[in-house]
Amino acid sequence: MSAEMGIYEELGVAPLINACGTVTRLSGGMMAPEVSEAMRQASEASVDMMALQAAACRVIRAATGAPAGIVTSGASAAVLLGAAACIAGLDPVRINALPDVADGRREFIVVRSQRNMYDRALLVAGGRIVEIGIPDRISGPGVRDAAAWEIAAAITKNTAGIYYLAEARSKPSLRAVAEVAHEHSLPVLVDAAGQLPPACNLRRFIDEGADLVCFSGGKAIGGPQASGILAGRADLVASALVQMLDLDVFDSFFAPPEEFAALRQMRGLPHHGIGRSCKVGKEEIAGLCVALKRFAAADPAARRAAWQARLQAIVAVSGRSDMVITSGPIPVLSLDVGSPDAADRLARRLLAGNPAIACGLGRLDEGLVTINPTAMTDAQAMLVGARLKESQ
Ligand SMILES: *Cc1c(COP(=O)(O)O)cnc(C)c1O
């Protein structure tokens, strides 16, 4: 690779302007130079991975208030590893058996209105989903959703845990779900992948009773695209870690650090397990640690103001009057172009330009094209404004 040629030019892949947010198919967001630098430095030496995860555990503990945490290869991987931990605990026989434990204690109770395509990570780990509740409020003819007593009624000897999707509209409340789960000594596994910002949510789900919580590192935290966090109860986090690591060593060489002291209770050393296919690299661990510290330390109001200013610049440069900035943890610009067809045409025209601009397509059927400020630079925002001006 020549010095003046960037890697994408070298590979013949044209960078685009990502106005869609930190979505996976558009490669997530961009990392701060400090995060890239941490990854570069991490790549230049070998370390003991358990010691590196113990260091990450300390960073995650400080940021989330959870007793323990590890870096995973994404929030989906965190759900998979968390499910494996709920099913197998610290029993090496169960860990080795996954995804096919001998007894039936592998069920996760899931509220029907919280079902989503990421929940199949539970199945990949060997879990089974038991749906409960009639979400009348979602289907329309009613106002109610599942209640905590319905979760209690579904618990059997085969229940391994309760899965909870944290979204603004999720019902019942996490507190109510955790109360029922804990009465039955069952863990609650929370998928909170997309719940940052606000940064206070780093602590919120643990405070509300989650035993394990999963975050994406490649979304608002600003970490490597393929990183995530699993935080929570120390024994469950240790189980998750041991199912991801390479354990091809003799027992006498296995010396877990204090952060994962729960592993010392294991009656034997399992082989590398179900989590091996979501292994995380030292570069991602180092990058996530730096990104998480920066995210937790930053002023939320300043972060939001910078996004807001970026969207206001787009409005100003475009000179258009058909745009509204909507509020929420992440401000979003929506262009009301009048009809689904017109919205479709505008989105395609922006995508066909050079550089391509990828806008949010989720509301095309309402005649809206949306612009999310989190995965673009201020300079790119000016370009988006100029292209929107041309497209009038
Ligand atoms: C984004 C998302 C995921 C996946 O996160 P990755 O870090 O990309 O694995 C899982 N669950 C929910 C609810 C999400 O929004």
The ligand as a Tripos MOL2 file, in Angstrom:
@<TRIPOS>MOLECULE
LIG
   15    15     1     0     0
SMALL
NO_CHARGES

@<TRIPOS>ATOM
      1 C1        -27.8160   -3.5890   17.3370 C.3       1 LIG1
      2 C2        -28.5320   -4.5790   18.1720 C.ar      1 LIG1
      3 C3        -27.9650   -5.8380   18.4150 C.ar      1 LIG1
      4 C4        -26.6800   -6.2920   17.7840 C.3       1 LIG1
      5 O1        -25.5740   -5.5900   18.2350 O.3       1 LIG1
      6 P1        -24.1230   -5.9850   17.6690 P.3       1 LIG1
      7 O2        -23.1880   -5.2570   18.5610 O.co2     1 LIG1
      8 O3        -24.0870   -5.4830   16.2600 O.co2     1 LIG1
      9 O4        -23.9870   -7.4510   17.7490 O.co2     1 LIG1
     10 C5        -28.6320   -6.7050   19.2510 C.ar      1 LIG1
     11 N1        -29.8090   -6.3620   19.8300 N.ar      1 LIG1
     12 C6        -30.3910   -5.1590   19.6130 C.ar      1 LIG1
     13 C7        -31.6790   -4.8390   20.2930 C.3       1 LIG1
     14 C8        -29.7760   -4.2270   18.7570 C.ar      1 LIG1
     15 O5        -30.3450   -3.0290   18.5560 O.3       1 LIG1
@<TRIPOS>BOND
     1     1     2 1
     2     2     3 ar
     3     2    14 ar
     4     3     4 1
     5     3    10 ar
     6     4     5 1
     7     5     6 1
     8     6     7 2
     9     6     8 1
    10     6     9 1
    11    10    11 ar
    12    11    12 ar
    13    12    13 1
    14    12    14 ar
    15    14    15 1
@<TRIPOS>SUBSTRUCTURE
     1 LIG1         1 GROUP 0 **** ****
